[in-house]
Structures are given as structure tokens and as C-alpha cells.
């Protein structure tokens, strides 16, 4: 077998196919390192002087009587000799196929220790150290981060000066500076490495597996079939991976999260691995031991598993390192173009519930959001440097592993080499051989089981990704139009702030909540509205009617609408009820249930929100489609005043008029109440919402900060602020609800579909008055008390049809009281009145909750 391999190498050398001869001999010498003839021929197949010297030294060591090798080695090592042509050395006397050289069994350990070794593999050493550092940071980085990577600092004070982000490097508390949201860049980098490396590793492993399979097929199949696989490889090579990834991610949807990137980056990214494996497979296929296995009756599958794959196994670590490097570079390119897991934006998952889709930082996301201005490039430089070092580390590791496969280190008997050889032998004897034997005997059963497992795992991943899909949650989560300071103005302060209910702070009260009564209709579109006389409740049912109930649960009257109703009704001081319908209509209903007038917007055919009432009696609601929304203003007489397109994408909530009648707020849009003009407001902050407080002042929410503001021309002038430390919030969310009481205390509700609910009270001098936690998810504040307690309703994340309500204390993790409403559906809204809490649910229940011991 050895003579046949050497003969094949000689034939390839005579055909001037030096690369083919070298590849054959490298494989042969790994198995037969003491074959002097093989080393002598290999000296004719290499080009570098040090490689030739090494081969000849091996020949002289194995066969001291080879005078020609000694003379050639002496000429090469003469002083001043820099290069040599192989044609002037051994090629002057080509070796014939029948020439033999004496072999020696000399095991002179002293020579092996004293013989000159190749230079150190610095690429492997440096690359390995860098990769170990990256792995360490991926594991321990979050625990080493000095700050919360999600904490936003809209403004900080250093000495007597105020600074807004981005903060420069070496700013106190920000060793590498901050991004434009004031988040510590050093902490974000430590947190970003882990999710990035997880994603990159999954993609690299997928690409490598696909590449190995396709490469094996291309190198092993018959010429006709191999040409088809080669064509597939050429097509994959012709299309840039970045372009394919962009198109695939856009097609499957970024809402799939990491799996969208796995699919996009793996679709053609396997091609480099496939090329390497294909060439190596073709080399191994031409070896004599493959012919011997075929002559003994081994099948192609057995040969591929037992022989070809074993020869390719040493390349896997090298290929994996290069795949990680390539994937990270492509991921960085995608991030720079704005394609990354999540996004650095707050996304509305219901009318007043937000979730930041970027979640924890990721290198691609950080690169995409790091650009500020040309004069402030530091953030991008820091993130780009981190990506560069990571790519460099894996590139060097891959290059070092590639060099380690070179024949120059075949007989280096270091500790790592010995452990690697012994480990490989143990794996071959105890793992690979038994496994391949079992697979050969149970191929069909194993294949069917694997397909079943893949189907189950894939289905589970798909279901979980869909379950938490933000767009789906947007349609499932409840509306809170009647629960905070941003309620329709007609409901007034009493709808959200009532008197104290807990008595003296030292008094312990034993509450016993119970359901006083409940009634059921088809369903409710929103929460209930209270009449000015405080003895009637109005709610829009899903069967297209406005229902009026007394406080004992009796239906007083019902009025059918032209089309299905939308949202929560609004009530003015005269007792008139205003309801929007599905045909872009606004209905004015008299207190007796008669229709006074109906206005229909001619600009579109659909209402998107319930109405709100301004201080001058002007009504506002949103109309449009799922893709575009408009704010419609209507006079008290039912005449259209103006309609203006909204910039925000969150137009499924009622516009909020300011108490002074100058502005109309819709999320982060501000309209002129008189003309309807969308105002271009200049702000130093990323504003999430504009709103009005019960103190009749204008406020805005930016991150976790509440600012009192006024316009100075077109620029926002900050008058006061309230902020607090959010580092203990486990869910990455913005406040779901926010408001300011008449006593100028800001309150914020933090919640998310899969977590708990937190209610925070913060004064405008940044003093935290209270923090209350509630174990339910998707909680919404129904009513607030002057003693900083609050009624909250919600339900578990795994069952949105299950509801419960509670009274939260000023501080603490346990509610003062709690009542289980069972399978009543999602709570749509509520009203607190006369020691009862009235709530409507999505399943059409109007429930009155009485609390004994009040």
C-alpha cells in the first residue's frame, strides 16, 4: 500500500502536479512517518527553503547512508545560500518507482530533542489566547459589568455642569463613554459578547455541517453527479452571502429573532467549507487504502464514515474557527445596515405597553445604533474595535490550526500533540467505531427518529417564537384607555385619582374582596366610562351597541350603532356620550340613549381608537388603516375641523388634548389643537410619549425619566424632571403607563407579557416615594389613590383569558388584597367608585368588586 501511494505521488510529480503529489504524501506520511523515501520525494514537492531542509533532515535521520540527501542538505545550509531551485537538487536525479531506500528503526530520543524544530506557531498561540479571552468574557462578562447596560442617563451632572449623551470616554462612571441614550458602553460590550457568540456559533455550526455534507458528496460521487453538486457550489459562490442574508431575513421576517439570522446566514455560507472538504475528499478517494476497502466489499457509506470522514476530522476545528470569523464579519455588516436581532426602538405591544425589542445588547445591534455624528465617532470605534479583535482572534486560531496540519509538525511530540493523539485514539475506539456500527445496523430506525426529533424541536421553537411575537402580542394585549393620566379628558381626575383607602399608616386593615355582582354580554371593546352624575356606567359591546348600566348591574338602555363600536366611550360634563364606530364614524348619544348626531370622516373608512374630549368640547379620535393613521378633530356640533396624518406608528389609542387647549398628543407626536399642524419639536432626548398631568402641566417620557416641559419656539425647554434607578427591573421595558398626580408626583407602571408588574412613585426632585411589585404579568393600573396605593388588574402570561385584581401598597411585594376573577377574559379597563371596583373583560363580563372592611 505504501509503494502504491509513493508511486501515485511520483506520477503526479512527473505530470508537474506538485500540489497533488504533496497532498498525497502528507496523508501518507501522517500514517508512515518513518518512510525515508516518502520524505525524500516530499522534498521535491515543496518550495520554501526551510521546508526542503526539514524534509532532507528527516531523510538523513531515517537513512544515514543517503549521501545525495546529505550533500543537498549541506549545500542548502551553506553560509550565504538563501534560495534554491528544486531542479538543481533532487530533480536532477528523479526517483523511479522501483527505487527503494533502506528504512531505519532508530528511536534516538536525544536527536529528536536536539533536532531543529520549526518556529513557534505564533498564530495559534495568539489566536488561542484571544479566543480564550472572548470565551471568558462571554461567560463572565455580565458579572464583570460595573453598570446596568440598559440604564439610560438622559442627563447627568458632573460638578456644576450638566451633560447629555453621548458621554465621552473616561467620563466618571463611563470608562469607555456612552451611546446616545446615555448607556455605559463598557458594560454594554461585556453583556453583548455572550448573545453575539451564541448566535454566531449556532450559525457557524450549521454552515459547517451543511458544508461538510455537500463537500463529501461533491468529492465522492460519480463524475456526472459530482458535476451537479459542483454547479451548486459555483452558484453559491457567485452570490454574496451578505446579499442572500439580507433578502432571506427580510423574507422570513426579523420577528423570528435568532432563527431568521440562522437561516439567512446559513443559506449559502457553507460554500467555503464545502470547497475545502471537496478537495480533501478527492485526495483521500485516490488513496490506495480506499481501493483496498472497496475491493473488500465496503459500501460507499462505510468508506465515507470509516475512512474519508476520519481523514477530514482534523480539519473540523480549523473550519469552525474560520466559519465563526466569517459569520461575525457578515453579522457586523448586517448590523451596520440595520439588520440585527431586535432593534434599539421601543415597540408598542398594546396601547400603553412598550417593549424594547433589542433586549440585552448585541454587537450587531450596538454597531447599528452607535453612529451619532461625524464629530462623535467614539462609540462606533469602540464597538468596531471589539468586533475586529474577535474576528482577528478566530482568524489567527484558524490559521494556526491550519499550520498545525502541515507536515512540518507531523512528528512534534509535544504534550498537546500526545494528548490529542491519545484522545483521538480513545474516541475512535470507544465512540466513533461503536456509533458507526450501530448506525449501520439501525440506519432506517435512527433516520426516522432523527427526523421526528427535528420536527418536534423545530415545532417547539416555532411555537415559542410565535407565542412571544411582538406583533401577535400587539393584537392580544389589552387597552388601557381609561386608566391613567392619558385618559380622555372628559373622565377627569376622579377617574384615576381618588381619596385614601388605607387609613392611618400604623393601622392594619383586614380586607375581604368579593364579587358583588356580575353580568355578561357578547363582549366589550374597551373599559367602562362613568357618567357625570356618577350613577351610570357606559360600555361598548362587541355586538355593535352602546350599553348603559346602573351601579347595581341592571341594563338601563342600549343603543345600536351604525357599525361596530371601537374602544372606550367618552362623556362630557353635560352627560352626552361619544362613541366611535368601525366606519370612521363618531356618534353623539344623549343621556337617555338617543342618537343626537353622527359624523363620518371622509378621509378613510375606519376608526382606530375611541374618542377624547378637549377643554373646549372639541373631540379627537384616530382613523386610518393598520399601516397609516390620522388624527380627526370634530366640533361639539358634529362638524369636521381638521384631519392630519400621524408620524407615529402607534395610532390605536385616543389622542390626548392638553389642559390648556394648545396641543393634542398622540404618543410622540404633538399637533396644534387649533390648526391640526404636526409640530416639529426639537428635543435633546428620545421622547417616547407626551402627556399631561393632573396638575395641568405638560410632561414627556424619555427612557425612565419624566420631564416637565414647555416650548421655547420650536425647542423643548426642560422645567423639571423625575428619574429613578431601574437596575432592579428584570424585564427590559419602558414604562407601560405613566402620569403625574395633582401633587406633582410621577408614577410609572413597568410590566411585560412574561414578567411581573412594578409600580413606582417618584417625586420631581428624584426622590423615590414607593416601589410596589405584583407577581402578575401585563398588569394595568385601574385607579390611583392619594396615599400612593393603586388598583391593578392583570393575568398570567401563559393564560391571557385569566384575570385577577389587587390593591398594591406604596412599598412591598404583596398586595393589600387580591381577588381571582377566573376565566373572565382580559380586563379591558375599570372604574373605582363608592367602595367598588367596576371592570369590563374581553369575554363580555361587567364585574363589580366590593371590599369588606373598607
Residue pairs with C-beta under 8 A, 6 or more apart in sequence:
1 288
1 289
1 292
2 28
2 32
2 35
2 38
3 97
4 288
5 24
5 25
5 27
5 28
5 38
5 287
5 288
6 25
6 28
6 35
6 37
6 38
6 41
6 97
7 97
8 24
8 286
8 287
8 288
9 21
9 24
9 25
9 28
9 38
9 41
9 45
10 21
10 41
10 95
10 96
10 97
12 18
12 20
12 21
12 24
13 21
13 41
13 44
13 45
14 94
18 45
20 283
21 41
21 44
21 45
22 42
22 45
22 46
23 283
24 283
24 286
24 287
25 38
25 41
25 42
25 45
25 407
26 42
26 406
26 407
27 283
27 284
27 287
27 311
28 35
28 38
28 287
29 35
29 38
29 39
29 42
29 407
29 410
30 407
30 410
32 38
33 410
33 411
34 62
34 103
34 104
34 105
35 62
35 103
36 58
36 59
36 62
36 63
36 66
36 101
36 102
36 103
36 104
37 95
37 99
37 100
37 101
39 55
39 56
39 58
39 59
39 62
40 55
40 56
40 59
40 66
40 69
40 90
40 95
40 101
41 95
42 55
42 407
43 52
43 55
43 56
43 59
43 69
43 72
43 86
43 89
43 90
44 86
44 89
44 90
44 91
46 52
46 55
47 86
49 76
49 82
49 83
49 84
50 118
51 408
52 76
52 84
52 86
52 89
53 73
53 76
53 77
54 118
54 408
56 69
56 72
56 73
56 76
57 73
57 115
57 116
58 411
59 66
59 69
60 66
60 69
60 70
60 73
61 106
61 108
61 111
61 115
62 103
62 104
62 106
63 69
63 101
63 102
63 103
63 104
64 104
65 102
66 101
68 90
68 93
72 89
72 90
75 81
75 84
75 89
76 84
76 89
112 411
112 413
117 412
118 408
118 409
118 412
121 400
121 403
121 404
121 409
122 400
123 396
123 397
123 399
123 400
123 403
124 396
124 397
124 399
124 400
124 401
124 403
124 404
125 400
126 393
126 396
126 400
127 321
127 392
127 393
127 394
127 395
127 396
127 397
127 398
127 399
127 400
128 397
128 400
129 393
130 389
130 390
130 392
130 393
130 394
130 396
130 397
131 321
131 393
131 394
131 397
133 393
134 193
134 197
134 390
134 393
135 197
137 144
137 190
137 193
138 193
138 194
138 197
138 198
139 194
141 189
141 190
141 191
141 193
141 194
142 190
142 191
142 194
144 190
145 184
145 186
145 187
145 190
145 191
146 175
146 184
146 186
146 187
147 173
147 184
147 186
147 187
147 727
148 184
148 187
148 726
148 727
149 183
149 184
149 187
149 188
149 190
149 191
149 192
149 360
149 361
150 183
150 356
150 360
150 361
150 726
150 732
151 183
151 184
151 704
151 725
151 726
151 727
152 181
152 182
152 183
152 703
152 704
152 705
153 165
153 167
153 178
153 182
153 183
154 164
154 165
154 181
154 182
154 685
154 702
154 703
154 705
154 707
154 723
155 162
155 163
155 164
155 182
155 705
155 721
156 162
156 163
156 167
156 173
156 182
157 163
158 171
158 172
163 171
164 182
164 684
164 685
165 178
165 179
165 180
165 181
165 182
165 183
166 177
166 178
166 179
166 180
166 182
166 372
166 376
166 378
166 379
167 174
167 177
167 178
167 182
168 177
168 378
169 175
169 176
169 177
169 378
169 382
170 177
171 177
171 178
173 184
174 184
174 185
174 186
175 186
176 184
176 185
176 186
176 189
176 382
177 185
177 378
177 379
177 382
178 184
178 185
178 379
179 185
179 188
179 366
179 369
179 370
179 379
180 369
180 372
180 379
181 344
181 686
181 703
182 703
185 379
185 382
185 383
188 361
188 366
189 361
189 366
189 382
189 383
189 386
191 360
191 361
192 360
192 361
192 362
192 363
192 365
192 366
192 386
193 363
193 386
193 390
195 341
195 360
195 361
195 362
196 328
196 331
196 362
196 363
196 364
198 258
199 258
199 261
199 262
199 331
199 341
199 362
200 324
200 327
200 328
200 331
201 324
202 258
202 262
203 261
203 262
203 265
203 266
203 269
203 323
203 327
203 331
204 320
204 323
204 324
204 326
204 327
205 320
205 323
206 262
206 266
206 270
207 265
207 266
207 269
207 270
207 273
207 323
207 327
208 270
208 273
208 316
208 319
208 320
208 323
210 266
210 270
210 273
210 274
211 270
211 271
211 272
211 273
211 274
211 276
211 277
211 319
212 273
212 274
212 277
212 312
212 316
212 319
214 229
214 232
214 233
214 270
214 274
214 277
214 278
215 273
215 274
215 275
215 276
215 277
215 278
215 280
215 281
216 277
216 278
216 281
216 304
216 308
216 309
216 312
217 225
217 226
217 229
218 226
218 229
218 230
218 233
218 274
218 277
218 278
218 281
219 226
219 277
219 278
219 279
219 280
219 281
219 282
219 285
219 308
220 226
220 281
220 285
220 300
220 304
220 308
221 229
230 278
233 271
233 274
233 275
233 278
236 268
236 270
236 271
236 274
237 271
237 275
239 268
241 265
241 268
241 269
241 326
241 330
242 330
242 333
242 334
244 264
244 267
244 268
245 261
245 264
245 265
245 267
245 269
245 330
245 334
245 339
246 264
246 334
246 337
246 339
247 264
248 260
248 263
248 264
248 267
249 260
249 261
249 263
249 264
249 334
249 339
252 260
252 263
252 264
253 260
254 260
254 339
254 341
254 343
255 465
255 469
255 470
255 471
256 263
256 465
257 341
257 342
257 465
258 341
259 461
259 465
261 331
261 334
261 341
265 327
265 330
265 331
269 323
269 326
269 327
269 330
272 322
272 323
272 326
273 319
273 323
276 315
276 319
277 312
277 315
277 319
280 311
280 312
280 315
281 308
281 312
284 290
284 307
284 308
284 311
284 312
285 308
289 307
290 303
290 307
290 308
293 302
293 303
293 306
293 307
294 303
298 306
301 440
302 436
302 440
305 436
305 439
305 440
306 433
306 436
310 428
310 432
313 424
314 405
315 405
317 401
318 398
318 401
318 402
318 405
319 398
321 394
321 395
321 397
321 398
321 401
322 394
322 395
322 398
324 394
325 391
325 394
325 395
325 398
328 363
328 387
328 390
328 391
328 394
329 391
331 340
331 363
331 364
332 363
332 364
332 367
332 384
332 387
334 340
334 364
335 363
335 364
335 365
335 366
335 367
335 368
336 367
336 368
337 368
338 368
339 364
339 368
340 358
340 362
340 364
340 365
340 367
340 368
341 358
341 359
341 362
341 364
341 365
342 356
342 357
342 358
342 359
342 362
342 365
343 357
343 358
343 365
344 356
344 358
344 365
344 368
344 369
345 356
345 357
345 358
346 354
346 355
346 356
346 688
346 734
347 354
347 355
347 356
347 357
347 470
348 354
348 474
348 649
348 650
348 667
349 355
349 470
349 473
349 474
349 477
349 753
350 473
350 474
350 477
350 478
350 479
350 480
350 778
351 479
351 480
351 481
351 650
351 652
351 653
352 479
352 480
352 481
352 483
352 484
352 486
352 653
352 736
352 737
352 780
353 477
353 480
353 733
353 736
353 751
353 752
353 778
354 688
354 733
354 734
354 735
354 736
355 470
355 473
355 732
355 733
355 734
355 752
355 753
356 732
356 733
356 734
357 470
358 365
358 369
358 732
359 732
360 732
363 383
363 386
363 387
363 390
366 383
367 380
367 383
367 384
367 387
370 379
370 380
370 382
370 383
371 379
371 380
372 379
403 409
409 417
438 446
439 446
466 472
468 753
468 754
473 753
476 800
476 826
477 753
477 778
477 800
477 826
478 778
478 780
478 826
478 827
478 828
478 829
478 842
479 526
479 527
479 567
479 568
479 652
479 653
479 828
479 829
480 527
480 736
480 737
480 780
480 781
480 829
481 487
481 488
481 526
481 527
481 567
481 568
481 609
481 610
481 653
481 654
481 829
482 488
482 491
482 495
482 526
482 527
482 528
482 529
482 568
482 829
482 830
482 831
483 496
483 527
483 737
483 780
483 781
483 782
483 783
483 829
483 830
484 496
484 737
484 738
484 739
484 749
484 781
485 496
485 691
485 692
485 693
485 694
485 738
485 739
485 740
486 653
486 656
486 665
486 689
486 691
486 692
486 737
486 738
486 739
487 495
487 496
487 612
488 529
488 568
488 570
488 610
488 611
488 612
488 613
488 654
489 612
489 613
489 614
489 615
489 656
489 657
489 659
490 529
490 570
490 571
490 572
490 573
490 578
490 612
490 613
491 529
491 530
491 570
491 571
493 694
493 742
494 530
495 530
495 783
495 831
496 694
496 739
496 781
496 783
496 784
497 694
497 741
497 742
497 783
497 784
497 785
497 786
498 783
498 784
498 785
498 786
498 832
499 785
499 786
500 785
500 786
500 787
500 789
501 785
501 787
501 789
501 807
501 854
502 509
502 785
502 787
502 789
502 809
502 816
503 509
509 816
509 853
510 853
511 807
511 816
511 817
511 851
511 852
511 853
511 854
512 817
512 851
512 852
512 853
513 805
513 817
513 818
513 819
513 849
513 850
513 851
513 852
514 819
514 849
514 850
514 851
514 852
515 819
515 821
515 847
515 848
515 849
515 850
516 836
516 848
516 849
516 850
517 552
517 553
517 847
517 848
518 553
518 845
518 846
518 847
518 848
519 549
519 553
519 555
519 845
519 846
520 843
520 844
520 845
520 846
521 541
521 542
521 543
521 547
521 844
521 846
522 541
522 542
522 543
522 844
523 541
523 542
523 543
523 825
523 842
523 843
523 844
524 539
524 540
524 541
524 542
524 828
524 840
524 841
524 842
524 844
524 846
525 539
525 540
525 541
525 542
525 564
525 565
525 566
525 567
525 568
525 828
526 539
526 540
526 566
526 567
526 568
526 569
526 610
526 828
526 829
526 840
527 539
527 568
527 828
527 829
527 830
527 831
527 839
527 840
528 537
528 538
528 539
528 568
528 829
528 830
528 831
528 838
528 839
528 840
528 846
529 537
529 538
529 539
529 568
529 569
529 570
529 571
529 577
529 831
530 536
530 537
530 538
530 571
530 831
530 833
531 537
531 538
531 571
531 575
531 591
532 571
532 572
532 573
532 574
532 575
533 575
534 833
534 834
535 550
535 551
536 548
536 549
536 550
536 551
536 556
536 591
537 548
537 549
537 550
537 551
537 831
537 838
537 846
538 546
538 547
538 548
538 549
538 569
538 571
538 577
539 546
539 547
539 549
539 568
539 569
539 840
539 846
540 546
540 547
540 561
540 565
540 566
540 567
540 568
540 569
540 579
540 610
541 547
541 565
541 844
542 564
542 844
543 564
544 560
544 561
544 563
544 564
544 565
544 581
545 558
545 559
545 560
545 561
545 565
546 558
546 559
546 561
546 565
546 569
546 577
546 579
546 587
546 589
546 593
547 555
547 557
547 558
548 555
548 556
548 557
548 558
548 593
549 555
549 556
549 846
550 556
551 833
551 834
551 836
551 838
551 848
553 846
553 848
556 593
557 592
557 593
558 593
559 589
559 593
559 594
559 595
561 579
561 581
561 585
561 587
562 581
562 583
562 585
562 587
562 598
563 581
563 582
563 583
563 585
564 581
564 582
565 579
565 580
565 581
565 582
566 579
566 580
566 581
566 582
566 607
566 608
566 609
566 610
567 580
567 609
567 610
567 611
567 654
568 610
568 654
568 828
568 829
569 577
569 578
569 579
569 610
569 611
570 577
570 578
570 610
570 611
570 612
570 613
570 619
570 654
571 577
571 578
572 578
572 613
572 617
574 591
575 590
575 591
576 588
576 589
576 590
576 591
576 596
577 588
577 589
577 590
577 591
578 586
578 587
578 588
578 589
578 611
578 613
578 619
579 586
579 587
579 589
579 610
579 611
580 586
580 587
580 607
580 609
580 610
580 611
580 621
581 587
581 607
582 606
582 607
583 600
583 605
583 606
583 607
584 600
584 601
584 603
584 604
584 605
584 606
584 607
584 623
584 632
585 598
585 599
585 600
585 601
585 607
586 598
586 599
586 600
586 601
586 607
586 611
586 619
586 621
586 632
586 634
586 638
587 595
587 597
587 598
588 595
588 596
588 597
588 598
588 638
589 595
589 596
590 596
596 638
597 637
597 638
598 638
599 634
599 638
599 639
599 640
601 607
601 623
601 630
601 632
601 640
601 643
602 640
603 623
603 630
603 632
603 643
604 623
604 624
604 625
604 630
606 623
606 624
606 625
607 621
607 622
607 623
608 621
608 622
608 623
608 624
608 629
608 651
608 652
609 621
609 622
609 651
609 652
609 653
609 654
609 655
610 621
610 654
611 619
611 620
611 621
611 654
612 619
612 620
612 621
612 654
612 655
612 656
612 657
613 619
613 620
613 657
614 620
614 657
614 661
614 664
614 673
615 657
615 659
615 660
615 661
616 661
617 635
617 636
618 633
618 634
618 635
618 636
618 641
618 657
618 673
619 633
619 634
619 635
619 636
620 631
620 632
620 633
620 634
620 654
620 655
620 657
620 664
621 631
621 632
621 634
621 654
621 655
622 629
622 630
622 631
622 632
622 646
622 651
622 652
622 653
622 654
622 655
622 666
623 629
623 630
623 632
623 643
624 630
624 646
624 651
628 645
628 646
629 645
629 646
629 648
629 649
629 651
629 652
630 643
630 644
630 645
630 646
630 651
631 643
631 644
631 646
631 651
631 655
631 664
631 666
631 669
631 671
631 676
632 640
632 642
632 643
633 640
633 641
633 642
633 643
633 664
633 673
633 676
634 640
634 641
635 641
641 676
642 675
642 676
643 676
644 671
644 676
644 677
644 678
645 678
646 666
646 669
646 678
647 668
647 669
647 678
648 666
648 667
648 668
648 669
650 666
650 667
651 666
651 667
653 666
653 667
655 664
655 665
655 666
655 671
656 664
656 665
656 666
656 690
656 691
656 692
657 663
657 664
657 665
657 673
658 664
658 665
658 673
658 692
658 698
659 692
659 696
659 697
660 696
661 673
662 672
662 673
662 674
663 670
663 671
663 672
663 673
663 679
663 690
663 698
664 670
664 671
664 672
664 673
665 671
665 689
665 690
665 691
665 692
667 688
667 689
667 690
668 687
668 688
668 689
668 690
669 678
669 690
670 678
670 679
670 681
670 690
671 677
671 678
671 679
672 679
679 711
679 714
680 714
681 711
681 714
681 715
681 716
682 714
682 715
682 716
683 700
683 702
683 715
683 716
684 716
685 700
685 702
685 703
685 705
685 707
685 716
686 702
686 703
687 700
687 701
687 702
688 700
688 701
688 702
688 703
688 734
689 700
689 701
689 738
690 698
690 699
690 700
690 701
691 698
691 699
691 700
691 701
691 738
691 739
692 698
692 699
693 699
693 708
693 739
693 740
693 741
693 742
693 744
693 746
694 739
694 740
694 741
694 742
695 740
695 741
695 742
695 743
695 744
697 708
697 740
698 708
698 709
698 710
699 706
699 707
699 708
699 709
699 740
699 746
700 706
700 707
700 709
700 716
701 734
701 735
701 738
703 734
704 723
704 724
704 726
704 734
704 735
704 748
705 721
705 722
705 723
706 721
706 722
706 723
706 738
706 740
706 746
706 748
706 762
706 764
707 716
707 718
707 719
707 720
707 721
708 718
708 719
708 720
708 721
708 740
708 764
709 716
709 717
709 718
709 719
710 716
710 717
710 719
711 717
720 764
721 764
721 766
722 746
722 762
722 763
722 764
722 765
722 766
723 762
723 766
724 760
724 762
724 766
724 768
726 750
729 750
729 758
730 755
730 756
731 750
731 751
731 752
731 754
731 755
731 756
732 752
733 750
733 751
733 752
733 755
735 748
735 749
735 750
736 749
736 750
736 751
736 780
737 747
737 748
737 749
737 780
737 781
738 746
738 747
738 748
738 749
739 746
739 747
739 784
740 746
740 747
741 747
741 784
741 786
743 786
744 763
744 764
745 761
745 762
745 763
745 764
745 769
745 788
746 761
746 762
746 763
746 764
747 759
747 760
747 761
747 762
747 781
747 784
747 790
748 759
748 760
748 762
749 757
749 758
749 759
749 760
749 779
749 780
749 781
749 792
750 757
750 758
750 759
750 760
751 757
751 758
751 777
751 778
751 779
751 780
751 794
752 777
752 778
753 777
753 778
753 797
754 777
754 797
755 777
755 797
756 773
756 774
756 775
756 776
756 777
756 779
757 773
757 774
757 775
757 776
757 777
757 778
757 779
757 792
757 794
758 771
758 772
758 773
758 774
759 770
759 771
759 772
759 774
759 781
759 790
759 792
759 808
760 768
760 770
760 771
761 768
761 769
761 770
761 771
761 788
761 810
762 768
762 769
763 769
769 788
769 810
770 788
770 809
770 810
770 811
771 811
772 790
772 808
772 809
772 810
772 811
772 812
772 813
773 812
773 813
774 792
774 794
774 806
774 808
774 815
775 813
776 792
776 794
776 795
776 796
776 804
776 806
777 794
777 795
777 796
777 797
778 794
778 795
778 797
778 800
779 792
779 793
779 794
780 792
780 793
780 794
780 827
780 829
781 790
781 791
781 792
782 790
782 791
782 792
782 793
782 805
782 827
782 829
782 830
782 831
782 832
782 837
782 839
783 790
783 791
783 830
783 831
783 832
783 837
784 790
784 791
787 810
788 810
789 807
789 808
789 809
789 810
789 816
790 807
790 808
791 805
791 806
791 807
791 808
791 830
791 832
791 837
792 805
792 806
792 807
792 808
792 815
793 803
793 804
793 805
793 806
793 827
793 830
793 839
794 803
794 804
794 827
795 801
795 802
795 803
795 804
795 826
795 827
796 802
800 826
801 823
801 824
801 825
801 826
801 842
801 843
802 821
802 822
802 823
802 824
803 821
803 822
803 824
803 825
803 826
803 827
803 841
804 818
804 819
804 820
804 821
805 818
805 819
805 821
805 827
805 830
805 837
805 839
805 849
806 815
806 816
806 817
806 818
806 819
807 815
807 816
807 817
807 818
807 851
808 815
808 816
809 815
809 816
817 851
819 849
821 827
821 839
821 841
821 847
823 843
824 841
824 843
824 845
824 847
825 841
825 842
825 843
825 844
825 845
826 841
826 842
827 839
827 840
827 841
828 839
828 840
828 841
828 842
829 839
829 840
830 837
830 838
830 839
830 840
831 837
831 838
832 838
835 850
835 851
835 854
836 848
836 849
836 850
836 851
837 848
837 849
837 851
838 846
838 847
838 848
838 849
839 846
839 847
839 849
840 846
840 847
841 847
